[in-house]
Amino acid sequence: MRRLWIFGLVIALAGCRGGEHRAATSSERPPVIIISIDTLRSDHLPAYGYRGVATPALDRFRRDAVLFERAYSLCPLTLPSHATLFTGKLPADTGLRDNVGFTLNKDAPTLAETLRKAGYRTGAAVSAFVLRGATGIGRGFETYDDRIDAGGSEQPMALVQRSGEASARVAQAFVEAHANEPFFAFLHLYEPHAPYDAPEPYRSQAKLPYDAEIAHADAIVGSFLQFLRDRGLYDRALIVLLSDHGEGLGDHGEEEHGVFLYREAIQVPLLVKLPGSRLAGTSVASPAQLTDVFPTVLQQVGLPSTSPTLVDLASHPMTRNIYSETLYPRFHFGWSELHSMTDGSQHAIRAPQPELYDLTRDPGEKTNVLDASRRDWTRLNAAMDPLVRASSAPAPIDPEEAAKLAALGYVSSSASVSPGESLPDPKTRIASLAEVKRATALYREGRYEDALASLQRIAAENPRMVDVWEMLSRANAQLGRVDAAIRAAKDGLRVAPDATHLAIDIANLELDRDPADAAAHAQLALRSDPSRAHDVLARVALRNGDLDSAEREARAALSANGERVQPLLTLARIQIRRNDPAAALSSLDEAACATGATVPPALPLLRGDAFARLGRGAEAEAAFREAIHVAPHDPAAYQSLTVLLASEGRYDDATATIRALAAAAPTPAGYAAIVQTLTTLGDEEGARFWAGEGRRRFRR
């Protein structure tokens, strides 16, 4: 690769430094485009010497751009890393220290705000819920398109991220609308992020699923860049292509990212195409960081910039120290946070068991040379001191946000850690994360017993993993072990008193057993999640037969800024109890309008109940069958359908539905539902038979 140590190039670049750049006129101001390919390791791109995947679009772009050989992220997490990109500041200064529980510091001006004040139109299209605008990351963008159907925690990844093609279409529409004005467009792609499930033909283009995702991202970027060329915008634009962080891929025991600060997690691709493709095809060896993008953009559009820029790095090679941090291990697992400093040749990691790596001889960071290179360790460790700053614990987040982040694969709850407490080194505990992943997969496959065995081992070794307690609770609940489910949720709440979604879980579990305790736990969440808390209180009142209080609480839930679907379902239950099925259908229609791609099982179930009360049997049957389709393992819809069919004299169909329930939900709760239904219908012999079957299968 050509380097920029040539005297003539240095002279050519002298006029590009921030303090000397003349102000550009409105007609000269270049379009500014930043493309972020989430979770992309630099050493998995052919432009950086990799041979495991073909990226023709990125290779073509590289020929027009300046490539930074050693560029670093300041945090291996999506939201904090993008905050440093947009502000040019350290994570401690942005206020965003994690993906959850933090919002962008109001005193940190963003690139979008700065460019908008200078007359630029600003628009963004993001592909993942993690970059939701509610965190403040979208500040300054006129349009910040984060419309992603996130679904719930049980939903597949497709429902919590938007395809890169869809985001690119949003970005293209913005560019098309403002092509004749100065504009700043930000396009975020999520394709390389786990799980790696690239479609064909990309799946067949690489041996590693991760690399296939890169091939897919390459095609999306290629189409977007061609769009810019076709519109005559590409040549005069400033285009920055980068990633927010890398991916572990098991190199040091971490499959994904967030816990460690090794090179595979923090070294990222960074390519800058200057207007007119100046310096095309050149490379820069000086260490760069994502915070350099902010001043570089200002410099290139003619705005004042006092910080060194990427163009300055190109013209004046320099030795620099780059700082990175991750507080993710402390916040989520009760492990020690990590801090690191690299000058591009040496990499020091501050941890309970400190590490130093010689990147020149050991780019894979396999040999800790701290004992042999104490002087280098002391130098880099001292350089970290002014940058290492404590952080408050994450604020409680909305349980709906927690569910959406869980669906993305992020641990969403926070562990309670006392100041100054000695914490385990993540290196000694990282194997637990792989087991959590396996347990989560078992849970989602419905293998609750197997999941429980794994989760109990993890909880014994890592009692501060709040999400493990939550899964323990839910797995026990699925198996009908309500006492164990409540105990696990309460253990999790003791570990993290701010995890109020666990209080809501406890309230829901206690609803039919101890309504007073359910109400008490709902009260814990009234401040952080008033919508769900009032909804629980409504259902407590409904269970107690106090329909007026129930309706008052349900409407309070609807007036709160939060979930609407569940309170509407509760209101429909109240209206059914008031023998007003028509009003219930109206509430259910409103709930259907507020529902995204995921239909809650209670919606068609309640609709069937309302139809049955109105004597509309065919519609009731269709609704109950839809409820079974939506939640095939939930006994409730089978029960309602069985009663409806029996009431119509269709006993063979009713019996077939009972057998379908036994096949779909062969659990204690499933057999109990069959016995309850047959008892309700007066079939005592059938109830005894199925009770015996249940006792035989579940002797406990």
Secondary structure, 3 states (H helix, E strand, C coil): CEECCCHHHHHHHHHHCHHHCCCCCCCCCCCEEEEEECCCCHHHCHHHCCCCCCCHHHHHHHHHCEEECCEECCCCCHHHHHHHHHHCCCHHHHCCCCCCCCCCCCCCCCHHHHHHHCCCEEEEECCEHHHCHHHCCCCCCCEEECCCCCCCCCCCHHHCECCHHHHHHHHHHHHHHCCCCCEEEEEEECCCCCCCCCCCCHHHHCCCHHHHHHHHHHHHHHHHHHHHHHCCCCCCCEEEEECCCCCCCCCCCCCCCCCCCCHHHHEECEEEECHHHCCCCEEECCCEEHHHHHHHHHHHCCCCCCCCCHHHHHHCCCCCCEEEEECHHHHHHCCCCEEEEECCCEEEEECCCCEEEECCCCCCCCCCCCCCCHHHHHHHHHHHHHHCCCCCCCCCCCHHHHHHHHHCCCCCCCCCCCCCCCCCCHHHCCHHHHHHHHHHHHHHCCCHHHHHHHHHHHHHHCCCCHHHHHHHHHHHHHCCCHHHHHHHHHHHHHHCCCCHHHHHHHHHHHCCCCHHHHHHHHHHCCCCCHHHHHHHHHHHHHHCCCHHHHHHHHHHHHHCCCCCHHHHHHHHHHHHHCCCHHHHHHHHHHHHHHCCCCCCCHHHHHHHHHHHHCCCHHHHHHHHHHHHHHCCCCHHHHHHHHHHHHHCCCHHHHHHHHHHHHHHCCCHHHHHHHHHHHHHCCCHHHHHHHHHHHHHHCCC
